[in-house]
């Protein structure tokens, strides 16, 4: 807990300079940072906040999956703020680009919302929104493994995005310098950049992030299979954030189907 709380004051100053009025909260345990901020928004409290939990007991992943977190072994946070982009398409991709760049040059992005390192899942992103009167409140959740889990939890095996025997990765594996960082240091490294890029997305959309996504695209050139039965070669993403897939029937734009990487 101290590793996170000792960063809170300096972090708040950095974030408040970007978005005056934002608060930073660090709590020891919570069911889910995303769930808590959505509860607040629906209760009439759609305020800008960065909420960090040392432990989540019911963390959420994509499509209702559980994100397992343990004290000191992971970094779980949600950024909540009113947001009004012209086009919401690709917000999770922009967030992924921002986080990956803040973490390490070799961290890759697996469409649509996973962070990868050496073919292993390092973390995930979950974006949720709620309409509050005339505005829309965005909750951007991020879960990162600081330490690699000792064993593959059931939720990760169900994920379908990696073969079940492949364990997740941890930030401390990236290099010798990263091995010395704790969750508080990772939080201080990525949170200001994340807020800055989310505000950039609100202003300019996904377009500025496309050239930043391309060199980190973990799927480009890979044979992938979709949950709807389609398969083909991933060839990048379109201006709306859709995954482009070259199939036997031609190029298709994938917007919602699950993607699994077929073993070579």
N, C-alpha and C positions, 0 to 999 in steps of 0.2 A: 504493500500500500504506500509506503513512504517513497518508493521509487517513482510513483506516479504523482503523489501530492506535492512533492518538492518541486515539480515542474509547473504546477498549476498557475502560480502568480505570474511568472515570466511568460508562460504560454498565453494567459489571458491578455496581457499587455500586447503581445504580438497579434492576436486575433482581433482585439478591440480596435487596433489601428486600421485593420482592413474592413471591419464591420462594427462600427460603434454600437454599444449596447449588448453585444453578445456576452454570454456568461460561460464559464467553464466549471463543470461539476465532476468530481471524482468520488465514486462510492465503492464500498467494499464488495457488495454483492447486489444483484438485481436479477429479475427473471430474464429480461432482455432490454437492452438500451433502446432498440427500435420500438419495441412495444410500449415502453415507458413514454417516449416522446410522442408517439401516436395517441396514447391516452391523454397526455397533457393537451395536445392540439385539439382533440375532440371535446375536451372540457373547457375550451376557450382560452388556452394558454399557448398560442402558436408563436412563442418567442425564440429568437436565435440563441442556440445553446450547443455547446459541445459536451456531451455526456459520456463519461468513461467509467467502465465497471471493471474491477479487479477480477470478478468472477460472475459469469452468467449461468443461471440454473435452467433457463429455457430459451437460450439464444436461438435466433431464427436464421435459416439459410434460405436459398432460393427454393420456390415451390413447396414451402412449408417444412423443409428439412430442418433438423436441429443442428446448431453450431455448438460443439462441445468446447468449453473453456475452463481452464484451471488457473488458480492464483499463481502469478509469476511466470506461467508458461505461455501465456497468450496476451494479446492486446485487443480488447473489444471496446468499440466506441461507436457513437452515432452523432452525426452533425445534423441538427434540425434548424431550418430557417425558412421564412417565406421566400418563395422563388417565383419568378415570372418570365421564363424564357419564351421566345416566340415559338420554339419547337422543342419539346422535351426529348425527342428521339436521340438516343446515344448518351444520355447523362451518365449511366453506369460505366460506359467506355471512357468518357472523359475523366471520371473519378479514378478508374483503373490506371490510366496513363499518369495521372498526377501522383498516385501512390507509388507506382512502380518506379518512377523517376526519383522519388524521394528515398527509396529503399536501396537500390543497387543497380548498376548498369546491366547486370545479367538477368534481372527479374523480367519475366515475360508475362504476356496477357493472353489468356484463353477466353475467346468470345463465349458468352457475353459478359461474365462477371468474376472470373477467377484470376488470381495471381499465381504464377508458376515459377518454379526454379528447377532446372534440370529434369523436366518432365514430371515433377511432383507438385502437388497443390500446396501453396504457401499461405493462401488466404482467400477470402471471398468478400464480395460486395453485395449489399442488398439495398435497393432504393425503393422507398414507399412514399406515397403522397396522400394527403387528405385535403379536401376542399373545405375551407373555413370561411364562410361568408363569400365575399368577392375575391378572396385570394386563395392561393394553393400553397400548402405547407409541405416541404420536402424533408424526408428523413433519410439520411444517407448512412447506412450501417457498414462498418468495416470490422472484420475479424481476421487477425493475423496470428500465426503460430510464432511465438518468440523462440520456444524450444520445440523441437520435433516431438510429437507424441510418441510415447514408448511403444504403443500398439495402435493399430488402426481401429478407431471407434466404429460401431455399427453404422452411424449416420454417414460417415465418410465412405464406407464400403457400398452403401446404397446409392451414393451420389451418382454413379454411372459415368462419371467423367474421367475416371482413371480405373484401370483394372484393380480389383480389390486387393491383391497382394502388395501393391505399391504403396508404401507409407507416405503420409504427408511430410513436407519439409518444414524446417524452422529457420527463422531469421539468423540464429546464431551459427548456422552452417554456411552462410554466404561467404565469409572470409574471416581472417584472424581478427580484424578490427570489429566486425559485426558480432563476433563471439563474445566480446566484452560489453556489449550494450545491453541494458535492461529495458523493460517496457516503457519506463518514463523517458528514456533517451530517444527511443523510437517515436514516441508520441510527440516530443518536441521537434523532431526532425521532419515529421510529415504533416502535422496538423495545419500550420500556417500555409504551406503550399497547397494543401487540399482546399482550404477555404478560398484562397486566391483563385484557384482554378475553377471552383464551382461558380464564383462570381463572374469569372471570364466566360464560362459556358452560358450563364444567364444572359450576358451581353451579346456574345458572338456565336453561340451555338456550337455544334460539333466540329464544324469545318477546321478551325485552327488546330484541333487535336488529331486530325487524320494523319498528317505527316509524322506526328509524334507516336501514334499507335503503330504505324507500319513496321518499324524496326524491332518492335517488341511482340509482334504477332506470332504467337506460339503455334497457330494452326496453319499458317501460310505454307502451301506446298504439300500438306499432309492429306492422306486419304482419311476421310471422316465419314461417320454414319450417323444419321439423324434418327430420333425416336419415331418419326413417322415413316421410316423405311427407306428414305432416300439416302444415297451415298454418292460421294464424288470427291473432288480435290478442292480444298479451301484455297481461295485466291485473293483473300483480303476482305475489306468491308467497304460498303458503299457510303455515300454522303449522309444517309439517314441512319447509319449504324448497323444495317443489315449485313449478315455474313454472305459473301458471294461464294457460291459453290458451283464448280464445273462438273456437270453430270453427263451421262450418256445421252440425255435428252436436251442438253444445252445448259447455259448458265441460269441458275436460280438464285433469288435473294431470300435468305432465311431470316425470319424475324422473331420466331418464338420457339421453334423446336429445340429439344435437347440435342447436344452434340457429344458424341463419344469418339475417341480416337481409336481406330482399328489397329491392332498390333500388326507390325510389318512381318 
